[in-house]
């Protein structure tokens, strides 16, 4: 009787783990598709005129090809790992610093541009270090 109970207990644990992992995987897949959909549909547009003057200046620099205040960082690949922007191949997005007056470092503001940055017409602004983006309407 004890051996039979042990077998049933093992079977119950295996079943519980399988069901638990299955529902977690389904939950993760739902999250991924929701975040991708939000990235492509819920990017609230922002008029260029509504952005801080530093952002407008940065966009003008991007379109001219520089020079940029942080040459080692500006123009580097933005990975979009959080999938807050529409899905594109790696290397499509480039990030640029938008100076923050009074900040002792690069601050949290950025413009992310599609490729090629100078002419893509695909520009996104974040003022919270990539937590949210707004598509720039020119």
DSSP file (Angstrom, degrees, kcal/mol; ACC not computed):
  #  RESIDUE AA STRUCTURE BP1 BP2  ACC     N-H-->O    O-->H-N    N-H-->O    O-->H-N    TCO  KAPPA ALPHA  PHI   PSI    X-CA   Y-CA   Z-CA
    1    1 A X     >        0   0    0      0, 0.0     4,-2.1     0, 0.0     5,-0.1   0.000 360.0 360.0 360.0 -38.3    0.0    0.0    0.0
    2    2 A X  H  >  +     0   0    0      2,-0.2     4,-2.2     1,-0.2     5,-0.1   0.898 360.0  49.4 -66.7 -41.3    2.8    2.4    0.8
    3    3 A X  H  > S+     0   0    0      2,-0.2     4,-2.1     1,-0.2    -1,-0.2   0.897 111.5  50.0 -63.9 -39.9    4.5    1.8   -2.6
    4    4 A X  H  > S+     0   0    0      1,-0.2     4,-2.3     2,-0.2    -2,-0.2   0.899 110.6  49.4 -66.1 -40.1    1.2    2.4   -4.4
    5    5 A X  H  X S+     0   0    0     -4,-2.1     4,-2.5     2,-0.2    -2,-0.2   0.885 109.5  52.2 -65.0 -39.7    0.7    5.6   -2.5
    6    6 A X  H  X S+     0   0    0     -4,-2.2     4,-2.4     2,-0.2    -2,-0.2   0.895 109.3  49.4 -64.0 -41.0    4.2    6.8   -3.4
    7    7 A X  H  X S+     0   0    0     -4,-2.1     4,-2.4     2,-0.2    -2,-0.2   0.922 112.1  48.1 -63.6 -44.8    3.5    6.1   -7.1
    8    8 A X  H  X S+     0   0    0     -4,-2.3     4,-2.6     2,-0.2    -2,-0.2   0.896 111.0  51.1 -63.6 -39.6    0.3    8.0   -7.0
    9    9 A X  H  X S+     0   0    0     -4,-2.5     4,-2.4     2,-0.2    -2,-0.2   0.923 110.9  47.8 -63.5 -44.2    2.0   10.9   -5.2
   10   10 A X  H  X S+     0   0    0     -4,-2.4     4,-2.6     2,-0.2    -2,-0.2   0.902 112.3  49.9 -62.4 -41.2    4.7   11.0   -7.8
   11   11 A X  H  X S+     0   0    0     -4,-2.4     4,-2.4     2,-0.2    -2,-0.2   0.908 110.6  49.9 -63.6 -42.6    2.1   10.9  -10.6
   12   12 A X  H  X S+     0   0    0     -4,-2.6     4,-2.6     2,-0.2    -2,-0.2   0.916 111.8  47.9 -62.6 -44.0    0.1   13.7   -8.9
   13   13 A X  H  X S+     0   0    0     -4,-2.4     4,-2.6     2,-0.2     5,-0.2   0.920 111.9  49.6 -64.0 -44.4    3.3   15.9   -8.6
   14   14 A X  H  X S+     0   0    0     -4,-2.6     4,-2.3     1,-0.2    -2,-0.2   0.915 113.0  47.0 -61.4 -42.6    4.3   15.3  -12.2
   15   15 A X  H  X S+     0   0    0     -4,-2.4     4,-2.5     2,-0.2     5,-0.2   0.909 111.7  50.5 -65.4 -42.9    0.8   16.2  -13.4
   16   16 A X  H  X S+     0   0    0     -4,-2.6     4,-2.5     1,-0.2    -2,-0.2   0.906 112.0  47.4 -62.9 -41.9    0.7   19.3  -11.2
   17   17 A X  H  X S+     0   0    0     -4,-2.6     4,-2.9     2,-0.2     5,-0.3   0.914 111.7  50.3 -65.7 -42.3    4.0   20.4  -12.6
   18   18 A X  H  X S+     0   0    0     -4,-2.3     4,-2.1    -5,-0.2    -2,-0.2   0.920 114.0  44.2 -62.7 -44.0    3.0   19.8  -16.2
   19   19 A X  H  X S+     0   0    0     -4,-2.5     4,-2.2     2,-0.2     5,-0.2   0.906 114.4  50.5 -67.5 -41.4   -0.2   21.7  -15.8
   20   20 A X  H  X S+     0   0    0     -4,-2.5     4,-1.9    -5,-0.2    -2,-0.2   0.926 113.2  44.3 -63.2 -46.2    1.6   24.5  -13.9
   21   21 A X  H  X S+     0   0    0     -4,-2.9     4,-2.4     1,-0.2    -1,-0.2   0.884 112.1  54.0 -66.7 -38.0    4.3   24.9  -16.6
   22   22 A X  H  X S+     0   0    0     -4,-2.1     4,-2.2    -5,-0.3    -2,-0.2   0.915 110.4  44.8 -62.7 -43.8    1.8   24.7  -19.4
   23   23 A X  H  X S+     0   0    0     -4,-2.2     4,-2.4     2,-0.2    -1,-0.2   0.861 112.0  52.7 -71.7 -33.2   -0.4   27.5  -18.0
   24   24 A X  H  X S+     0   0    0     -4,-1.9     4,-2.6    -5,-0.2    -2,-0.2   0.915 109.8  49.1 -65.8 -40.8    2.7   29.6  -17.3
   25   25 A X  H  X S+     0   0    0     -4,-2.4     4,-2.4     2,-0.2    -2,-0.2   0.920 112.1  47.9 -63.9 -43.2    3.9   29.1  -20.9
   26   26 A X  H  X S+     0   0    0     -4,-2.2     4,-2.3     1,-0.2    -1,-0.2   0.904 111.7  50.4 -63.5 -40.4    0.4   30.1  -22.2
   27   27 A X  H  X S+     0   0    0     -4,-2.4     4,-2.1     1,-0.2    -2,-0.2   0.918 110.7  49.2 -64.1 -42.6    0.4   33.1  -20.0
   28   28 A X  H  X S+     0   0    0     -4,-2.6     4,-2.5     2,-0.2    -2,-0.2   0.897 110.5  50.6 -63.3 -40.9    3.9   34.2  -21.2
   29   29 A X  H  X S+     0   0    0     -4,-2.4     4,-2.4     1,-0.2     5,-0.2   0.899 109.0  51.2 -64.4 -40.3    2.8   33.8  -24.9
   30   30 A X  H  X S+     0   0    0     -4,-2.3     4,-2.3     1,-0.2    -1,-0.2   0.916 110.6  49.7 -61.4 -41.7   -0.3   35.9  -24.2
   31   31 A X  H  X S+     0   0    0     -4,-2.1     4,-2.9     2,-0.2     5,-0.2   0.931 110.1  50.1 -63.3 -45.7    1.9   38.6  -22.7
   32   32 A X  H  X S+     0   0    0     -4,-2.5     4,-2.3     1,-0.2     5,-0.2   0.931 113.1  44.8 -60.3 -46.5    4.4   38.6  -25.6
   33   33 A X  H  X S+     0   0    0     -4,-2.4     4,-2.3     1,-0.2    -1,-0.2   0.883 114.0  50.5 -67.5 -35.5    1.6   38.9  -28.2
   34   34 A X  H  X S+     0   0    0     -4,-2.3     4,-2.7    -5,-0.2    -2,-0.2   0.928 111.3  47.4 -66.2 -43.9   -0.1   41.6  -26.2
   35   35 A X  H  X S+     0   0    0     -4,-2.9     4,-2.1     2,-0.2    -2,-0.2   0.882 112.6  49.4 -67.7 -36.1    3.2   43.6  -25.8
   36   36 A X  H  X S+     0   0    0     -4,-2.3     4,-1.9    -5,-0.2    -1,-0.2   0.915 112.1  48.3 -66.0 -41.7    3.9   43.3  -29.5
   37   37 A X  H  X S+     0   0    0     -4,-2.3     4,-2.3     1,-0.2     5,-0.4   0.915 111.6  50.1 -64.3 -41.6    0.4   44.5  -30.4
   38   38 A X  H  X S+     0   0    0     -4,-2.7     4,-2.4     1,-0.2    -1,-0.2   0.895 108.2  54.3 -62.9 -38.5    0.7   47.4  -28.0
   39   39 A X  H  < S+     0   0    0     -4,-2.1    47,-0.4    44,-0.3     4,-0.2   0.899 115.8  36.7 -63.2 -40.1    4.1   48.3  -29.5
   40   40 A X  H  < S+     0   0    0     -4,-1.9    -1,-0.2    45,-0.2    -2,-0.2   0.775 131.0  26.9 -85.9 -24.7    2.6   48.5  -33.0
   41   41 A X  H  < S+     0   0    0     -4,-2.3    -3,-0.2    -5,-0.2    -2,-0.2   0.756 115.0  53.1-107.9 -29.8   -0.8   50.0  -32.2
   42   42 A X     <  +     0   0    0     -4,-2.4     2,-1.2    -5,-0.4    -3,-0.1   0.199  64.5 124.9-103.1  17.7   -0.5   52.0  -29.0
   43   43 A X        -     0   0    0     -4,-0.2     2,-0.2    -5,-0.1    91,-0.2  -0.649  57.8-141.7 -77.1 102.8    2.3   54.3  -29.8
   44   44 A X        -     0   0    0     -2,-1.2    91,-0.6    89,-0.5    -2,-0.1  -0.458  17.0-123.8 -66.9 127.8    0.7   57.6  -29.1
   45   45 A X  E     -a  135   0A   0     -2,-0.2     2,-0.4    89,-0.2    91,-0.2  -0.376  22.9-162.3 -72.7 152.8    1.8   60.2  -31.6
   46   46 A X  E     -a  136   0A   0     89,-2.7    91,-3.2    -2,-0.1     2,-0.2  -0.999  21.1-119.4-135.0 133.6    3.4   63.5  -30.5
   47   47 A X  E >>  -a  137   0A   0     -2,-0.4     3,-1.5    89,-0.2     4,-0.5  -0.465  20.4-126.8 -70.3 140.9    3.7   66.6  -32.6
   48   48 A X  G >4 S+     0   0    0     89,-2.4     3,-1.5     1,-0.3    -1,-0.1   0.884 111.3  57.7 -54.3 -40.3    7.3   67.7  -33.2
   49   49 A X  G 34 S+     0   0    0      1,-0.3    -1,-0.3    88,-0.2     7,-0.1   0.726 100.2  58.7 -64.8 -21.6    6.3   71.2  -32.0
   50   50 A X  G <4 S+     0   0    0     -3,-1.5    -1,-0.3     2,-0.1    -2,-0.2   0.569  89.5  92.4 -84.9  -9.2    5.1   69.7  -28.6
   51   51 A X  S << S-     0   0    0     -3,-1.5     5,-0.1    -4,-0.5    -3,-0.0  -0.437  91.4 -89.0 -81.8 158.2    8.5   68.2  -27.9
   52   52 A X    >>  -     0   0    0      1,-0.1     4,-1.8    -2,-0.1     3,-0.8  -0.285  39.6-111.3 -60.1 153.1   11.2   70.0  -25.8
   53   53 A X  H 3> S+     0   0    0      1,-0.3     4,-2.4     2,-0.2     5,-0.2   0.838 118.4  59.8 -57.2 -34.1   13.5   72.2  -27.8
   54   54 A X  H 3> S+     0   0    0      1,-0.2     4,-2.2     2,-0.2    45,-0.3   0.865 104.1  50.1 -63.9 -35.3   16.4   69.8  -27.1
   55   55 A X  H <> S+     0   0    0     -3,-0.8     4,-2.5     2,-0.2    -1,-0.2   0.901 110.1  49.6 -69.6 -40.4   14.4   67.0  -28.8
   56   56 A X  H  X S+     0   0    0     -4,-1.8     4,-1.9     2,-0.2    -2,-0.2   0.903 111.8  49.0 -64.2 -39.8   13.8   69.1  -31.9
   57   57 A X  H  X S+     0   0    0     -4,-2.4     4,-2.1     2,-0.2    -2,-0.2   0.902 110.6  50.7 -64.9 -41.0   17.5   70.0  -32.0
   58   58 A X  H  X S+     0   0    0     -4,-2.2     4,-2.5     2,-0.2    -2,-0.2   0.912 108.5  51.4 -63.7 -42.7   18.4   66.4  -31.7
   59   59 A X  H  X S+     0   0    0     -4,-2.5     4,-2.2     1,-0.2    -1,-0.2   0.898 108.7  51.6 -61.9 -39.4   16.1   65.4  -34.5
   60   60 A X  H  X S+     0   0    0     -4,-1.9     4,-1.4     2,-0.2    -1,-0.2   0.904 109.9  49.8 -62.7 -40.3   17.7   68.1  -36.7
   61   61 A X  H  X>S+     0   0    0     -4,-2.1     5,-2.5     2,-0.2     4,-1.2   0.909 108.4  53.0 -62.8 -42.3   21.1   66.6  -35.9
   62   62 A X  H ><5S+     0   0    0     -4,-2.5     3,-0.6     1,-0.2    -2,-0.2   0.929 109.2  48.6 -58.6 -45.5   19.9   63.1  -36.8
   63   63 A X  H 3<5S+     0   0    0     -4,-2.2    -1,-0.2     1,-0.2    -2,-0.2   0.770 113.7  46.8 -68.9 -25.4   18.7   64.4  -40.2
   64   64 A X  H 3<5S-     0   0    0     -4,-1.4    -1,-0.2    -3,-0.2    -2,-0.2   0.595 115.1-115.3 -88.1 -12.3   22.1   66.1  -40.8
   65   65 A X  T <<5 -     0   0    0     -4,-1.2    -3,-0.2    -3,-0.6     2,-0.2   0.686  58.9-120.7  84.6  18.5   24.1   63.1  -39.7
   66   66 A X      < -     0   0    0     -5,-2.5     2,-0.1     1,-0.3     3,-0.0  -0.586  32.8-134.0 109.1-169.6   25.6   64.8  -36.7
   67   67 A X        -     0   0    0     -2,-0.2     2,-0.3     1,-0.0    -1,-0.3   0.488  52.0-161.1 -77.9 151.7   27.8   65.8  -35.0
   68   68 A X    >   -     0   0    0     -3,-0.2     3,-0.5    -2,-0.1   -10,-0.0  -0.738  25.8-127.3-107.2 150.2   26.4   64.4  -31.8
   69   69 A X  T 3  S+     0   0    0     -2,-0.3     2,-0.3     1,-0.3    -1,-0.1   0.749 109.2  37.0 -68.1 -23.2   27.1   65.4  -28.2
   70   70 A X  T >> S+     0   0    0      1,-0.1     4,-3.7    27,-0.1     3,-1.4  -0.670  70.7 175.0-126.7  75.8   27.8   61.7  -27.2
   71   71 A X  T <4 S+     0   0    0     -3,-0.5    -1,-0.1    -2,-0.3    -2,-0.1   0.735  78.1  54.1 -61.1 -24.2   29.6   60.2  -30.3
   72   72 A X  T 34 S+     0   0    0      1,-0.1    -1,-0.3     3,-0.0    -2,-0.0   0.764 123.9  25.1 -78.3 -24.0   30.3   56.9  -28.6
   73   73 A X  T X4 S+     0   0    0     -3,-1.4     3,-2.2     3,-0.1    22,-0.3   0.799 100.2  88.4-106.4 -43.3   26.6   56.4  -27.7
   74   74 A X  T 3< S+     0   0    0     -4,-3.7    22,-0.2     1,-0.3    -6,-0.1  -0.402  98.4  20.6 -65.9 130.0   24.6   58.4  -30.3
   75   75 A X  T 3  S+     0   0    0     20,-3.2    -1,-0.3     1,-0.3    21,-0.1   0.411  92.4 137.1  91.6  -0.2   23.8   56.4  -33.3
   76   76 A X  E <   -B   95   0A   0     -3,-2.2    19,-2.4    19,-0.6    -1,-0.3  -0.386  65.5 -83.8 -76.9 160.0   24.4   53.1  -31.5
   77   77 A X  E     -B   94   0A   0     17,-0.2     2,-0.6    -3,-0.1    17,-0.3  -0.393  33.7-148.6 -66.3 132.6   22.0   50.2  -32.1
   78   78 A X        -     0   0    0     15,-2.4    15,-0.5    35,-0.2    13,-0.3  -0.929   6.7-157.3-100.4 120.2   18.8   50.2  -30.0
   79   79 A X        -     0   0    0     -2,-0.6    -1,-0.1    11,-0.1    13,-0.1   0.686  11.2-147.0 -76.4 -20.7   17.9   46.6  -29.4
   80   80 A X    >   +     0   0    0      1,-0.1     3,-1.5     2,-0.1     5,-0.1   0.864  38.0 159.1  55.1  37.0   14.1   47.0  -28.6
   81   81 A X  T 3   +     0   0    0      1,-0.3    -1,-0.1     2,-0.1    -3,-0.0   0.807  69.0  53.1 -63.0 -31.2   14.4   44.1  -26.2
   82   82 A X  T 3  S-     0   0    0     48,-0.1    -1,-0.3   -47,-0.0    -2,-0.1   0.527 106.4-130.6 -82.1  -4.9   11.3   45.1  -24.3
   83   83 A X    <   +     0   0    0     -3,-1.5   -44,-0.3     1,-0.1    -2,-0.1   0.860  62.5 138.3  59.6  40.0    9.4   45.2  -27.7
   84   84 A X        +     0   0    0     46,-0.1     2,-0.3     2,-0.1    49,-0.2   0.626  62.9  55.7 -87.7 -14.0    7.9   48.6  -27.1
   85   85 A X  S    S-     0   0    0     -5,-0.1   -45,-0.2     1,-0.1   -46,-0.2  -0.765 110.0 -75.8-109.0 161.6    8.5   49.6  -30.7
   86   86 A X        -     0   0    0    -47,-0.4     2,-0.2    -2,-0.3    -1,-0.1  -0.259  61.4 -94.5 -56.2 142.6    7.3   47.7  -33.7
   87   87 A X        +     0   0    0    -51,-0.1     2,-0.3    -4,-0.1    -1,-0.1  -0.395  58.5 158.1 -64.1 127.9    9.3   44.5  -34.4
   88   88 A X        -     0   0    0     -2,-0.2     3,-0.1    -3,-0.1     5,-0.1  -0.929  47.5 -77.1-142.3 162.8   12.1   45.1  -36.9
   89   89 A X    >   -     0   0    0     -2,-0.3     3,-2.1     1,-0.1     4,-0.3  -0.279  63.8 -83.8 -61.9 151.0   15.4   43.2  -37.7
   90   90 A X  T 3  S+     0   0    0      1,-0.3    -1,-0.1     2,-0.1   -11,-0.1  -0.284 118.5  30.1 -54.3 134.9   18.3   43.8  -35.3
   91   91 A X  T 3  S+     0   0    0    -13,-0.3    -1,-0.3     2,-0.2    -2,-0.1   0.283  87.1 107.1  96.6  -9.5   20.1   46.9  -36.2
   92   92 A X  S <  S+     0   0    0     -3,-2.1     2,-0.3   -14,-0.1    -2,-0.1   0.899  70.9  61.5 -67.7 -39.7   17.1   48.7  -37.6
   93   93 A X        -     0   0    0    -15,-0.5   -15,-2.4    -4,-0.3     2,-0.4  -0.702  63.3-170.8 -95.9 140.0   16.8   51.1  -34.7
   94   94 A X  E     -BC  77 113A   0     19,-2.5    19,-3.0    -2,-0.3     2,-0.3  -0.962  13.7-140.3-124.5 144.7   19.4   53.7  -33.6
   95   95 A X  E     -BC  76 112A   0    -19,-2.4   -20,-3.2    -2,-0.4   -19,-0.6  -0.819  14.5-172.1-111.7 148.5   19.3   55.7  -30.4
   96   96 A X  E     - C   0 111A   0     15,-2.1    15,-2.3    -2,-0.3     2,-0.3  -0.996  25.5-115.1-138.5 139.9   20.3   59.3  -29.8
   97   97 A X  E     - C   0 110A   0     -2,-0.4     2,-0.7    13,-0.2    13,-0.2  -0.541  15.4-156.6 -75.9 133.4   20.6   61.4  -26.6
   98   98 A X        -     0   0    0     11,-2.2    11,-0.4    -2,-0.3   -43,-0.1  -0.953  32.1-120.8-104.9 110.4   18.3   64.3  -26.1
   99   99 A X        -     0   0    0     -2,-0.7     2,-0.6   -45,-0.3   -45,-0.1  -0.154  18.8-147.8 -55.1 142.9   20.2   66.5  -23.6
  100  100 A X    >   -     0   0    0      5,-0.3     3,-2.3     3,-0.1     5,-0.1  -0.954  21.2-122.1-113.3 112.4   18.4   67.2  -20.3
  101  101 A X  T 3  S+     0   0    0     -2,-0.6     3,-0.1     1,-0.3   -47,-0.0  -0.264  96.1  14.7 -55.2 133.6   19.2   70.7  -18.9
  102  102 A X  T 3  S+     0   0    0      1,-0.3     2,-0.3     2,-0.0    -1,-0.3   0.304  93.9 129.1  86.0  -9.7   20.8   70.4  -15.4
  103  103 A X    <   -     0   0    0     -3,-2.3    -1,-0.3     1,-0.1    -3,-0.1  -0.600  50.9-152.7 -81.5 139.4   21.5   66.7  -15.7
  104  104 A X  S    S+     0   0    0     -2,-0.3     2,-0.2    -3,-0.1    -1,-0.1   0.551  81.7  30.5 -86.5  -8.3   25.1   65.6  -14.9
  105  105 A X  S    S-     0   0    0     -5,-0.1    -5,-0.3     0, 0.0    -2,-0.1  -0.528 113.8 -67.3-129.3-161.0   24.8   62.6  -17.2
  106  106 A X        -     0   0    0     -2,-0.2     3,-0.3     1,-0.2    -8,-0.2   0.681  69.9-149.3 -68.8 -16.4   23.0   61.7  -20.5
  107  107 A X        -     0   0    0      1,-0.2    -1,-0.2    -8,-0.1    21,-0.1  -0.239  29.7 -71.9  74.6-169.2   19.7   61.8  -18.7
  108  108 A X  S    S+     0   0    0     19,-0.2    21,-1.8   -11,-0.0     2,-0.3   0.497  93.8 104.4-103.7  -7.3   16.6   59.7  -19.6
  109  109 A X        +     0   0    0    -11,-0.4   -11,-2.2    -3,-0.3     2,-0.3  -0.613  41.8 158.9 -89.2 136.0   15.5   61.4  -22.8
  110  110 A X  E     -CD  97 126A   0     16,-2.5    16,-2.4    -2,-0.3     2,-0.4  -0.974  33.8-142.5-145.5 157.6   16.2   59.8  -26.2
  111  111 A X  E     -CD  96 125A   0    -15,-2.3   -15,-2.1    -2,-0.3     2,-0.5  -0.998  18.1-158.9-116.8 131.4   15.1   59.7  -29.8
  112  112 A X  E     -CD  95 124A   0     12,-2.6    12,-2.6    -2,-0.4     2,-0.3  -0.946  12.8-165.3-109.8 129.1   15.1   56.3  -31.5
  113  113 A X  E     -CD  94 123A   0    -19,-3.0   -19,-2.5    -2,-0.5    10,-0.2  -0.876  15.8-127.5-117.8 145.5   15.2   56.4  -35.3
  114  114 A X        -     0   0    0      8,-2.7     2,-0.3    -2,-0.3     6,-0.3  -0.304  56.3 -50.2 -75.9 171.8   14.6   53.7  -37.9
  115  115 A X  S    S+     0   0    0      1,-0.2    -1,-0.1     5,-0.1     2,-0.1  -0.757 127.1  30.2 -99.0 142.4   17.1   53.1  -40.6
  116  116 A X  S >> S-     0   0    0     -2,-0.3     4,-1.9    -3,-0.0     3,-1.2   0.567  81.7-160.6 -74.3 138.0   18.5   55.0  -42.3
  117  117 A X  T 34 S+     0   0    0      1,-0.3     4,-0.4     2,-0.2    -3,-0.2   0.823  83.9  57.7 -57.7 -35.9   18.2   57.5  -39.5
  118  118 A X  T 34 S+     0   0    0      1,-0.2    -1,-0.3     2,-0.1    -3,-0.1   0.808 127.1  12.3 -67.2 -28.4   18.6   60.6  -41.7
  119  119 A X  T <4 S+     0   0    0     -3,-1.2    -2,-0.2    -5,-0.1    -1,-0.2   0.361  93.1 102.5-131.9   4.7   15.7   59.8  -44.0
  120  120 A X     <  -     0   0    0     -4,-1.9    -3,-0.1    -6,-0.3    -5,-0.1   0.832  65.3-147.5 -66.1 -32.5   13.6   57.1  -42.5
  121  121 A X        +     0   0    0     -4,-0.4     2,-0.7     1,-0.2    17,-0.1   0.526  64.4 117.0  73.5   4.1   10.8   59.3  -41.2
  122  122 A X        +     0   0    0     -8,-0.1    -8,-2.7    -5,-0.1     2,-0.4  -0.879  36.8 155.8-109.3  99.7   10.5   56.8  -38.3
  123  123 A X  E     -D  113   0A   0     -2,-0.7    13,-2.9    13,-0.4     2,-0.4  -0.987  20.3-170.2-132.8 136.1   11.3   58.6  -35.1
  124  124 A X  E     -DE 112 135A   0    -12,-2.6   -12,-2.6    -2,-0.4     2,-0.4  -0.965   8.9-151.0-127.2 141.6   10.2   57.8  -31.5
  125  125 A X  E     +DE 111 134A   0      9,-2.9     9,-1.9    -2,-0.4     2,-0.4  -0.919  12.9 179.2-114.2 137.3   10.7   59.9  -28.4
  126  126 A X  E     +D  110   0A   0    -16,-2.4   -16,-2.5    -2,-0.4     3,-0.2  -1.000  15.3 178.1-132.4 137.3   11.1   58.7  -24.8
  127  127 A X  S    S+     0   0    0     -2,-0.4   -18,-0.2   -18,-0.2   -19,-0.2   0.262  81.0  59.9-115.7   9.3   11.5   60.9  -21.8
  128  128 A X  S >  S-     0   0    0      4,-0.4     3,-0.9   -20,-0.1   -19,-0.1  -0.107 119.1 -92.6-129.1  35.9   11.6   58.0  -19.3
  129  129 A X  T 3  S-     0   0    0    -21,-1.8   -20,-0.1     1,-0.2    -2,-0.1   0.924  88.2 -43.8  53.0  56.1   14.6   55.9  -20.5
  130  130 A X  T 3  S+     0   0    0      2,-0.3    -1,-0.2   -22,-0.3     3,-0.1   0.460 107.0 115.3  77.4   6.1   12.7   53.5  -22.9
  131  131 A X  S <  S+     0   0    0     -3,-0.9     2,-0.3     1,-0.2    -2,-0.1   0.845  89.3   7.6 -72.5 -31.3    9.7   52.7  -20.6
  132  132 A X        -     0   0    0      2,-0.0    -4,-0.4   -89,-0.0     2,-0.3  -0.986  69.2-160.2-146.6 155.7    7.4   54.4  -23.0
  133  133 A X        -     0   0    0     -2,-0.3   -89,-0.5   -49,-0.2     2,-0.4  -0.952   5.7-160.1-134.5 153.4    7.6   55.9  -26.5
  134  134 A X  E     - E   0 125A   0     -9,-1.9    -9,-2.9    -2,-0.3     2,-0.4  -0.999  27.5-121.4-129.7 136.3    5.6   58.3  -28.6
  135  135 A X  E     -aE  45 124A   0    -91,-0.6   -89,-2.7    -2,-0.4     2,-0.5  -0.615  30.2-123.3 -76.7 131.1    6.0   58.4  -32.4
  136  136 A X  E     -a   46   0A   0    -13,-2.9     2,-0.6    -2,-0.4   -13,-0.4  -0.635  19.8-155.7 -80.3 123.6    7.1   61.8  -33.6
  137  137 A X  E      a   47   0A   0    -91,-3.2   -89,-2.4    -2,-0.5   -88,-0.2  -0.886 360.0 360.0 -98.0 120.6    4.7   63.4  -36.1
  138  138 A X              0   0    0     -2,-0.6    -1,-0.1   -91,-0.2   -91,-0.1   0.451 360.0 360.0 -94.7 360.0    6.4   66.0  -38.2
